[in-house]
Amino acid sequence: MNTCAVDHEVWELLPEETALRQWIMTWYHFAVSEGYVEPEYELDNATAERLEGYFQVGLTPGEGADVIFGQLH
C-alpha cells in the first residue's frame, strides 16, 4: 500500500478544519484569478487568522479576498 504524509494528515483533520482549508484554497484561487496576488503567494499568520474569522462568519472566499485586497470606499 502506497501512502504519503499528506494523505495521512488529511485523514486526521476534523471536518471543520477540512472545510476551512478548502475555503482558503478557493480564496487563493479567486485572489489569483482577480489579480490580487501572484501564484506562489505566501499566506502569513495574521492573514490566515483573518481568513479563519471570515470563514466562521460565513463570507464566501471571494468576499474574503475582496475584504483583504479590495479597495476601500
C-alpha positions in Angstrom: 0.0 0.0 0.0 1.4 3.4 -1.0 0.8 6.1 1.5 2.2 9.6 1.9 2.3 12.1 4.8 -0.2 14.4 3.1 -2.8 11.6 2.8 -2.2 10.7 6.4 -2.6 14.3 7.6 -5.9 14.7 5.7 -7.5 11.7 7.3 -6.7 13.1 10.8 -8.3 16.5 10.2 -11.7 17.4 11.7 -14.4 18.2 9.2 -14.3 21.8 10.2 -10.6 22.0 9.5 -11.0 20.3 6.2 -13.7 22.8 5.2 -11.6 25.8 6.3 -8.6 24.5 4.3 -10.8 24.1 1.2 -12.3 27.6 1.7 -8.7 29.1 1.9 -7.7 27.2 -1.3 -10.8 28.6 -3.0 -9.9 32.0 -1.6 -6.4 31.7 -3.0 -7.6 30.7 -6.5 -10.1 33.6 -6.5 -7.4 36.1 -5.4 -5.1 34.9 -8.2 -7.9 35.0 -10.8 -8.8 38.6 -9.8 -5.1 39.6 -9.9 -4.9 40.4 -6.2 -1.9 38.1 -5.8 0.6 36.3 -8.0 1.0 32.5 -7.8 3.3 31.4 -5.1 1.7 33.9 -2.7 2.7 33.0 0.9 0.0 33.4 3.4 1.2 34.9 6.7 -0.2 34.0 10.1 -2.1 37.3 10.6 -3.9 37.0 7.2 -4.7 33.3 7.9 -6.3 34.3 11.2 -8.4 37.0 9.5 -9.4 34.5 6.9 -10.5 32.0 9.5 -12.7 34.7 11.0 -14.3 35.4 7.7 -14.9 31.7 7.1 -16.5 31.4 10.6 -18.9 34.3 9.9 -20.0 32.9 6.6 -18.2 35.0 4.0 -17.6 33.4 0.7 -13.9 33.0 -0.4 -14.5 35.8 -3.0 -15.8 38.1 -0.4 -12.9 37.3 1.9 -10.5 38.2 -1.0 -12.3 41.4 -1.7 -12.1 42.4 2.0 -8.4 41.7 2.2 -7.3 43.0 -1.1 -10.1 45.2 -2.4 -10.1 48.9 -2.4 -11.7 50.8 0.5 -14.5 53.1 -0.4 
